[in-house]
Amino acid sequence: MNNYIYMDNLDGYKKVKICPQCGSLKINWIAGGIAGPVYKCDDCNYVGSFILEVNLKDLKKFQDEIKNDKD
């Protein structure tokens, strides 16, 4: 999991990028350029430019909300 954590220099909180569809941490940058980055989730195959960056301490809460929205 540590491969996905990065430090935000502005506020010092540890943040992670997660998939907006399934909440997975397995989100990878696959393309980018003038239009901005495009990401792909390895778990649900979501592809898009919109991802969530959340504080590590709030990760479980966001993942639970995403899971509950699917049910």
C-alpha positions as CSV (number, residue, x, y, z in Angstrom):
1,M,0.0,0.0,0.0
2,N,2.9,2.4,0.6
3,N,3.5,2.7,-3.1
4,Y,0.3,4.6,-3.5
5,I,0.8,7.1,-0.6
6,Y,2.3,10.5,-1.3
7,M,2.8,13.6,0.8
8,D,1.0,16.8,0.0
9,N,3.5,19.6,0.5
10,L,0.9,22.2,1.2
11,D,-0.7,20.7,4.3
12,G,1.5,17.8,5.3
13,Y,-1.2,15.2,5.2
14,K,-0.7,11.8,3.6
15,K,-3.0,11.4,0.6
16,V,-3.9,8.6,-1.8
17,K,-5.5,8.5,-5.2
18,I,-8.5,6.2,-5.4
19,C,-10.9,5.0,-8.1
20,P,-14.2,6.9,-8.1
21,Q,-16.1,3.8,-9.1
22,C,-14.8,1.1,-6.8
23,G,-12.5,2.9,-4.2
24,S,-9.4,0.8,-5.2
25,L,-5.9,2.1,-4.6
26,K,-4.8,0.3,-7.8
27,I,-5.2,3.4,-10.0
28,N,-2.6,4.0,-12.6
29,W,-1.7,7.0,-14.9
30,I,-1.9,5.7,-18.5
31,A,-1.8,8.9,-20.6
32,G,-1.6,12.6,-20.4
33,G,-0.8,15.7,-22.2
34,I,-2.6,18.9,-23.1
35,A,-6.0,17.5,-22.1
36,G,-4.6,16.3,-18.7
37,P,-4.0,12.9,-17.2
38,V,-6.0,9.8,-17.9
39,Y,-6.1,7.0,-15.3
40,K,-7.1,3.4,-15.3
41,C,-8.2,1.2,-12.4
42,D,-6.8,-2.3,-12.3
43,D,-9.7,-3.6,-10.3
44,C,-12.8,-2.4,-12.1
45,N,-11.3,-1.2,-15.4
46,Y,-12.5,2.4,-15.0
47,V,-10.8,4.7,-17.4
48,G,-11.1,8.5,-17.1
49,S,-9.5,11.8,-16.0
50,F,-11.5,12.0,-12.7
51,I,-10.1,10.4,-9.7
52,L,-10.4,11.0,-6.0
53,E,-7.5,12.2,-3.8
54,V,-8.3,11.6,-0.2
55,N,-6.5,11.9,3.1
56,L,-5.2,8.6,4.2
57,K,-7.1,8.9,7.5
58,D,-10.4,9.2,5.6
59,L,-9.7,6.4,3.1
60,K,-12.0,3.8,4.8
61,K,-14.8,6.3,5.0
62,F,-14.6,7.1,1.3
63,Q,-14.4,3.4,0.3
64,D,-17.4,2.6,2.4
65,E,-19.4,5.4,0.8
66,I,-18.5,4.2,-2.7
67,K,-19.5,0.6,-1.7
68,N,-22.8,1.7,-0.2
69,D,-23.7,3.8,-3.3
70,K,-23.3,0.6,-5.4
71,D,-25.7,-1.4,-3.2
